[in-house]
Amino acid sequence: MSAVSEPRPNTPEWTVSELSGALRRTVEDAYGHVRVRGEISGYRGPHSSGHAYFSLKDEGARLDAVCWKGTFARLKVKPEEGLEVVAVGKLTTYPGKSGYQIVIEALEFAGAGAIMAMLEERKRRLQAEGLFEPARKVPLPFLPRTIGIVTSPTGAVIRDILHRLADRFPRRVLVWPVRVQGETSAAEVAAAIRGFNALPQGGPVPRPDLLIVARGGGALEDLLGFSDEAVVRAAAESTIPLISAVGHETDVTLIDFAADVRAPTPTAAAEMAVPVRAELLGTVRMLGGRLTAAPPRLAERWRSALRGLVRVLPSAEDLLAQPRQRLDLAAARLPRALRTNAGAHRVRLQAVSGRLSPAMLRARLDRLGDRTRQLSRSLVQCTARTMQRGADRLAATRDRLGAARAASLRAHRVQIERRGERLMGLHERAVRCLSVGLRDRARRLGAVAQVLEALSYHGVLARGFALVRDASGKAVRSAAGVSGGQVLDLEFADGRIGVVAAGTRPTGRRTPPAPQPGLFDAP
């Protein structure tokens, strides 16, 4: 028999909550901050509360994980089923089910293999929806009038594209600035693609004929924004032809499969977008030269063929020799044939004349008369019936035309009334606009008159000054310009008088500058 251990009387007694709390403190103190690598399992998207609940597993164990709502919104790597990640957070317990879990603070890809696996799974899912079907793709325009570019406005990519477009064929370019790396890059690129597609035709901002989504090369993690599901769906939904030019030739993103054309580099995208203008001009000149030279060459070819045909044609004498011979033979046989034909007709006439008599002709005429009278009566009856049907149709048509005319008159009357009301409204608006315009013009004219009055020299004359002019009417600006006996004209505020200068008198002080040219104090 096995001995049963007796309970120790001095062993402390715990409540369930106390024991759970002690275990939680122990776990949090021992594993305050950890990095755990595993595969996401059981993820069904965020809960209605905004929190996310899933598990991390490997070959031998499973760890429950929770990501709170505020942290979930800041995650650079969003959870996906089957994605291998490195979770950063703190370990804690959940007393409600006597388990432990990790509270996630950040998620990272577990190496390039995890990223590739995630991209392959996303590619299969989007491809199953038909977003990469060749039938969805549209050809690029030969020479777009406006090109929309979605890229960073500060990088070397936009300068390379603009430089290449300027070298090949300058076109109007609209740049939608976006971040090409970081948490918000995917949302900005998707919004830019949809924004270009939302532009109306003929609006103030021209709608592009071609879109280029471009970014320079970078690491696999740097290009993840262009493999985001929102970006891929925006590219697939674009009604404007789209060229994907993300990274270098060896870089592959999911937007490359949804775009209409994939370019190995941004510079190559610019080369695909427009042809070479110099080559087009050369081709046009070459075709123009061929078009100019073709008619003379064709005419010469036809002229040579005509000369060859003329050499093999027979002469007019050879062509008319046999017909002329047949005509001579027929002319020789014609008198005898005419006599023979006349004899044959005479014999036939004699044979028929024996059967003809006045009684037979009269009987036939009677039969024809009866037939004619019968046809006349039938014609009268048919004419009456036809006229009656025509009268009935004419009456029905008259009734329809009357109803249609009445309806048309009513419609025109309503339309005239509406247009009259509209005309009265326009008249009232015109009267109001004219009144407002006249008041505005009067106000502006008053302001201009005030300015003119303020700047006029007559105001200066009203303050006691005089304007001095010589005999030719020019303003005299200084006493040095006046000689003795010179005739001057003085203009005051209330009139003008003529004077004769007696000579200059030195004042012994410096004369201040005149406020206006040609204006002096009155003596």
Secondary structure, DSSP 8 states (H G I E B T S, - for coil): --------TTS----HHHHHHHHHHHHHHHTSSEEEEEEEES--S--TTS-EEEEEE-SS-EEEEEE-HHHHHH-SS---TT-EEEEEEEEEEEGGGTEEEEEEEEEEESSHHHHHHHHHHHHHHHHHTTTT-GGG-----SS-SEEEEEE-TTSHHHHHHHHHHHHH---EEEEEE--SSSTTHHHHHHHHHHHHHHS-TTSSS---SEEEEEE----TTTTGGGG-HHHHHHHHH-SS-EEEEESSTT---THHHHSSEE-SSHHHHHHHHS--HHHHHHHHHHHHHHHHHHHHHHHHHHHHHHHHHHHHS--HHHHHHHHHHHHHHHHHHHHHHHHHHHHHHHHHHHHHHTT--HHHHHHHHHHHHHHHHHHHHHHHHHHHHHHHHHHHHHHHHHHHHHHHHHHHHHHHHHHHHHHHHHHHHHHHHHHHHHHHHHHHHHHHHHHHHHHHHHH-HHHHHHTTEEEEE-TTS-B---GGG--TT-EEEEEETTEEEEEE-------SS-----SSTTEEE--
